[in-house]
Amino acid sequence: MSATAQPERSSISSAVEDEITEFMRQTFVGTRARFARTGDGARFAVRSSQVPAIAGDRIRSTLDYSQTTDPFDYFLFFVVHGGQVRITTPAEGHLELAPGSVAACPVGVPVGFATHDITLSVLRLPLQRLDQIAEEAFDIPRGRLRLDGVRPISPEMRRYWRAVAHLANGALMDDPSPMASPLVAEEMTRTVAVAALHAFPNSGMTRSYLPGPGSVTPAALRRAVAYIDANAARPVTLSDIAAAAGAGARALQYAFRTHYGTTPLGFVRRVRLEHAHRELQAADPAQGATVKAIAARWGFAKPDRFAAAYREVFGDLPSRTLRS
């Protein structure tokens, strides 16, 4: 089983401009900022939490400021909970964002911000991680992913993204955090990435032709299943499974749906559910074993969702299995 480690945490609450600018540089990206005090006690406060694949921040600032950032080399998404934000990008000019708005920062270009009395939540994803998932889930070649707009494609997708962002940001900020489990962190990162690729306009939405998936031999399919069985306790990506099988990721997706009625990562979750089932059968609640801890150990961050999936497969509640 993969070792657990709580997310790395950092924070600031300050009215000192040099301190704030340095924190922004270290946490986000280099910036040229100008600050305007809005009254006695005005402050800039941030709490940040990160695991290797994803980071989250909560920002509350009554110290209004404007800034132009250096180009981002990662994807940053934010939700406006309070106050006003104006974002300026080369492609879209000025955009005024009121409470309830969500936005993504374009990669590779400077971005301008002007804020007033803001409360924001932020998610940050490494470029290579979103690139990998774009290839796996949407067959976008590595290095070809491009965000074509900073706002979601529809009101429905805005609401969907807010819900996913709330889930992920909350998991990162919880103490103790379920993201301490590498399996949970991997699942959450993939959930966020896939949601972003559905919610925000990107190069994968504009292609008119998608090549066939190709074929997967029975031997390659067996190698994929063997790899999953041997590595269920580790964070596993579709690229890992495809490499072990010696097959293309998209072809492997098609083969798993044909033979097992699910995706390779859906198969991974099935295997982990079996492991959790066996652990519940063997565990002793008198020795401190809990459903929540066993579920988290096998990558299920939400006990209610774990219970629903467990009952669907095994016809009983995990709590009853643990007590039996």
Summary of the structure (lengths in Angstrom):
residues: 324
radius of gyration: 21.8
end to end distance: 24.7
largest distance: 70.3
contacts: 1017
relative contact order: 0.10
helix: 45%
strand: 24%
